[in-house]
Amino acid sequence: MNKLSGFTLVEMLMTVAVAAILLVIGIPSFRYVTNSNRIAAEINGLLGDMQFARSEAVKEGIQVTVCVSSNSTACDGLNVNTWQNGWIVFSDVNANAAVDAGAVILRVQKPFSSTDTFVATNTVGAVTFNREGYGNGIANGTLIALHDSTNNSSWTRCLSINRVGMMLTQTYGTVNGVTCN
């Protein structure tokens, strides 16, 4: 007896149909996961560097500044509030939010490779923490809002910093009187 092996046309079509259904379900979920991870990494990167700057200021007893820096060596200016261009953390002995002679750059964040925007609502381009951990020059708090390229509110994240140096990340909406939009 000759035994034939192989697939029938019906079996092949069923396999292709099941694979197509799995792809239709899986691709949007994959896009959600990658977008969510990118947004979380970006907001947590700035939060981590702000917390590092505050702890270094307290530990070393000096002023430490985090500022927008597109070239990784100097601040772009106090009114340049486009944090997606990158930032640096440095010891700021005279608290002028500028990298002077003798200032030590402690950390560098390169510009975002995505098209996300990360903008401070009150045009803050630098945050300086004093030796007690307080944020110098922060009037009613600083809010830095992160938006993805679609500007969809479900992807909006904010970093809020108040005068005492407390930092909070939140999603779109209002939490404890702070509105993230």
C-alpha positions as CSV (number, residue, x, y, z in Angstrom):
1,M,0.0,0.0,0.0
2,N,1.2,3.5,-0.9
3,K,0.6,6.0,1.9
4,L,0.5,9.6,0.8
5,S,1.7,12.3,3.2
6,G,1.2,16.0,3.1
7,F,-1.5,18.6,3.8
8,T,-4.8,19.0,2.2
9,L,-6.0,22.3,0.9
10,V,-8.6,22.6,3.7
11,E,-5.9,22.0,6.4
12,M,-3.7,24.7,4.8
13,L,-6.5,27.2,4.6
14,M,-7.4,26.6,8.3
15,T,-3.8,27.1,9.4
16,V,-3.6,30.4,7.5
17,A,-6.9,31.6,8.9
18,V,-5.8,30.9,12.5
19,A,-2.5,32.6,11.9
20,A,-4.3,35.7,10.4
21,I,-6.6,35.9,13.4
22,L,-3.7,35.7,15.9
23,L,-1.9,38.5,14.0
24,V,-4.9,40.7,13.9
25,I,-5.3,40.4,17.7
26,G,-1.5,40.5,18.5
27,I,-0.2,43.5,16.5
28,P,-2.3,46.2,18.3
29,S,-1.4,44.7,21.6
30,F,2.3,44.8,20.6
31,R,2.0,48.4,19.6
32,Y,0.4,49.3,22.9
33,V,3.2,47.5,24.8
34,T,6.0,49.2,22.9
35,N,4.4,52.6,23.1
36,S,3.8,52.2,26.8
37,N,7.3,51.1,27.5
38,R,8.8,54.0,25.6
39,I,6.7,56.6,27.4
40,A,7.5,55.0,30.8
41,A,11.2,54.9,30.1
42,E,11.2,58.6,29.0
43,I,9.3,60.0,32.0
44,N,11.2,57.7,34.4
45,G,14.5,58.8,32.9
46,L,13.9,62.4,33.9
47,L,12.4,61.5,37.2
48,G,15.4,59.3,38.1
49,D,17.8,62.1,37.1
50,M,15.9,64.7,39.2
51,Q,15.9,62.4,42.2
52,F,19.6,61.7,41.7
53,A,20.3,65.5,41.5
54,R,18.3,66.1,44.7
55,S,20.1,63.3,46.6
56,E,23.5,64.5,45.4
57,A,22.7,68.0,46.5
58,V,21.9,66.8,50.0
59,K,24.7,64.3,50.2
60,E,27.4,66.7,49.0
61,G,26.0,69.8,50.5
62,I,26.1,71.8,47.2
63,Q,23.7,73.0,44.6
64,V,23.0,70.5,41.8
65,T,21.1,71.5,38.6
66,V,19.3,69.5,35.9
67,C,19.0,71.5,32.7
68,V,18.0,71.1,29.1
69,S,21.1,70.4,27.0
70,S,21.2,69.5,23.4
71,N,25.0,69.3,23.3
72,S,25.6,67.4,26.6
73,T,28.1,69.9,27.8
74,A,26.2,73.2,28.5
75,C,22.7,74.3,29.3
76,D,20.6,75.5,26.4
77,G,19.2,78.4,28.5
78,L,16.7,79.0,31.3
79,N,13.8,79.6,29.0
80,V,14.4,76.7,26.7
81,N,11.9,74.2,27.9
82,T,12.2,71.4,25.3
83,W,13.4,68.5,27.5
84,Q,13.2,66.0,24.7
85,N,16.4,67.5,23.4
86,G,18.3,65.9,26.3
87,W,19.5,67.1,29.6
88,I,22.5,67.1,32.0
89,V,22.9,66.9,35.7
90,F,25.8,68.9,37.1
91,S,27.2,70.4,40.3
92,D,26.3,74.1,40.3
93,V,28.3,75.8,43.0
94,N,27.1,79.3,42.3
95,A,23.5,78.2,41.4
96,N,23.4,80.1,38.2
97,A,22.1,77.1,36.1
98,A,25.1,77.3,33.8
99,V,28.1,74.9,33.5
100,D,30.9,77.1,34.7
101,A,34.6,76.2,35.2
102,G,34.9,73.7,37.9
103,A,31.4,72.3,37.5
104,V,31.2,68.6,37.3
105,I,28.8,67.0,34.9
106,L,27.3,64.0,36.8
107,R,24.9,62.6,34.2
108,V,23.9,63.1,30.6
109,Q,20.7,62.2,28.8
110,K,20.9,62.2,25.0
111,P,18.0,63.6,22.9
112,F,15.0,61.3,22.4
113,S,15.1,59.3,19.2
114,S,11.3,59.4,19.0
115,T,9.1,62.3,18.0
116,D,7.7,62.6,21.5
117,T,7.6,66.1,23.1
118,F,8.6,66.8,26.7
119,V,7.8,70.4,27.5
120,A,7.7,72.4,30.8
121,T,4.4,74.3,31.0
122,N,5.9,77.3,32.7
123,T,9.0,77.6,30.5
124,V,11.4,76.0,32.9
125,G,14.7,74.9,31.3
126,A,16.5,74.1,34.5
127,V,15.8,72.9,38.1
128,T,18.3,73.5,40.8
129,F,18.3,71.7,44.1
130,N,20.0,73.2,47.2
131,R,21.9,71.4,49.9
132,E,18.6,70.8,51.8
133,G,16.9,69.2,48.8
134,Y,14.6,72.2,48.0
135,G,14.0,73.2,44.5
136,N,15.3,76.8,43.9
137,G,13.3,79.1,41.7
138,I,10.2,76.8,41.5
139,A,7.3,79.2,42.2
140,N,4.1,77.2,42.2
141,G,5.7,73.9,41.1
142,T,7.0,72.9,37.7
143,L,5.1,70.6,35.4
144,I,6.8,68.9,32.5
145,A,4.4,67.2,30.2
146,L,5.3,64.3,27.9
147,H,3.2,63.8,24.8
148,D,3.7,61.1,22.1
149,S,3.5,62.0,18.4
150,T,-0.3,61.3,18.2
151,N,-0.9,63.8,21.1
152,N,-3.4,61.2,22.4
153,S,-4.3,61.9,26.1
154,S,-4.0,58.2,27.0
155,W,-0.2,58.5,26.4
156,T,0.2,61.8,28.2
157,R,2.5,61.7,31.3
158,C,3.6,64.6,33.5
159,L,6.4,65.1,36.0
160,S,5.5,67.6,38.7
161,I,8.1,69.1,41.0
162,N,7.3,71.4,43.9
163,R,9.3,73.8,46.0
164,V,10.3,71.3,48.7
165,G,11.7,69.0,46.0
166,M,8.9,66.5,46.0
167,M,8.4,64.8,42.6
168,L,5.3,63.1,41.2
169,T,4.5,61.4,37.9
170,Q,1.0,61.1,36.8
171,T,-1.2,60.3,33.8
172,Y,-3.6,62.6,32.0
173,G,-6.1,64.3,34.4
174,T,-6.0,66.0,37.8
175,V,-4.4,64.5,40.9
176,N,-3.9,66.4,44.2
177,G,-4.7,69.7,42.5
178,V,-2.1,69.2,39.7
179,T,-3.5,69.0,36.2
180,C,-1.7,67.0,33.6
181,N,-2.8,67.7,30.1
